[in-house]
Amino acid sequence: MTPPNPTLAALGRRLRLGLVGGGSGFIGPVPRTAARLDDRFEIVAGVFSSDAGRSRAFGRAIGLAPERTYADLPAMFEQIQTRRLHGALHPAAEGAARVEIGHPEGYQEAFGTLYREAADAIVAQRGGLDWRAAVPDMPTVLDGARGVRFIEAAAESARSGAWVDCRVSH
């Protein structure tokens, strides 16, 4: 049995999960099942297929409201952001904990892209070009320092109960 989770106890409910992928097919049930194994997550929204009709049909099949099943990831994020900005966020999305990628290929793809961009930057620099022009979205050391500072500030804020400045000067 999974030990009680203090966050869930404080919330009085499961964490709300938006799922990308995880529809029908061989691998589809795996992320949905894994999310429910310890009964800590509830699937409240999703994009379950690259085909909009199949995604909506699958969302209905697992009991989601039609407005919580999306044609693609940008549409899901746009709707959630629009609802937040206009104060009309669907109750099921309030306090959404995370969006989970249902297929590990996306995770592997992200690292593949990062390595490809690093290789492009190296080739550009060796060729005498500005690597930032060749790969403008490549994270820098300053980006990494900002990320670390943000995590440190969030932890300090949680400990102290006060806002902590997380800006990094350079």
N, C-alpha and C positions, 0 to 999 in steps of 0.2 A: 504494500500500500504506500502511496506517495504521502510524504509528510505534509501537514497543513502549510499553506503558503500565506505569510502575513499580509502580503499585498492583496491577495484575493479575499482574505478575511476582512480587511479594511474596506474593500470595495463592495463586498457582499454579492459579488457576481463573478462570472468567468471573464477573462480578458477577451476583448472583441478582435476578431481577426478578419482581414480582407485577404483573400487568396487569389493568386495569379497562377493559372494552370490548375492542375488537380481535377480536371473534369473526367469524362469517361475515358476508357482505354486501359491499357495494361498498368501503367504507372500512376494514373490519375488518383486512385483511392489511397495511395500511400501517404501523401502529405495530409489529406483530410483525416485519415485514421490516426496518424501520428499526432496531429493537433488535438485529438480527442482522447488519446490514451490515458493521460493523467487528469482529464476532465478540467483542465485549466483554461482552455480556449473554446470560443464559440464562433463559428464562421458566420459573419454578418453581411459580407459583400464579396463580390469577386468577378474576375474575368476568367472563365473556365475553358475557353477555346479561342483560337484565332479566328474562328467563324462566329460572327455575332449571333446568328440564329441558334447555333448549337450552344453557345455560351448562355444565352437567355433560357433556352429549354432546360439546360442542366441546372441552372439556378432555381428554376421552378421545381424541378424534380427533387432538389434537396431542401425545399421549403423557403427559399428566399423570396422576398417581395420583388416584383419585376423591376422596380426602380433601384434595386440594390445589386442587380446583375448587369454588367457592362460589356460593351463591344470590344473595348481595348483598355489598356492601362491608362493612357492619357485621359480617356473619357471618365474613368473612375476617379482619378485625381482631380480633374476639372470639376466634376459634380460635387465632390466632397468640399473642395475649396470654395466653390460658388455658394454652397449651403452655409459654410462657415462665415463667409463675408456678409451674407444677407440675413444671417440669424435664423436660417431655416434648415439647419442640419438635421437630417433624419435621426430620430431618437436612437436607432440601432447603431449609428455611427458615433454618437457622443462618447468621448473617451476612448476611441479606437486605439488599441495598443500597438498594432503593427500590421504590415502587409507582408505576407509570406509568399515567396516564390515557390510554386508547386513543382517546378522541374529544375533539377540541379544544373541543367545545361546553361541556364542563364547566369548562374554563379560562375561556372567555368568560363563562359563567354566573357564576363566582365574582367576576369584575370587575363584572358587571352588578349583582350583589347588593351589592357594596361601594359602588358609586355610588348605588344606590337607597337604601341605609341612610344614606349621607352626605346625600342630599337630604332624607330623613325627619328627620334630626337638624337640618338647617338650618331646615326648616319648623317643627319643634317649638320651636326656640330663637326664631325670629321671632314665634311665637305666644305667647311668654312661658312656655313649658314647659321643663322640664329635659330636655335632649336625651338624657342618659344613661338616663332612664326610658323615653324613646321608642325608643331603640336601645341596649339594654343590652350587646350584644356588639360594639359599635363599637370598634375599636382606638383607643387614646389615644396621645398623644405619649409618655407613660411606657412604654406597650407597645412603641412603636418604639425607644425608648432601651434597653429591656431586650433587644430583639432584636439591636440593634447591639452592645451590650456582650457578649452571648452569643457572637456571631461573633468579636469581638475577643479574648475570653477563649479561645475554641477555637483560634484561630490562635496566640496566645501559648503556650498549653499544648502545642501541636504543636511549636513552636520550642524551648521550654525543656524539654520532657519531664516537666513537673510540672503538677499541678492548679492552675488559676487561678480565683480567686473571680470570679463573673460577676454578683453581685448589684448592683442599682442602687438607691441610696438616694434618697429624695425628701423 
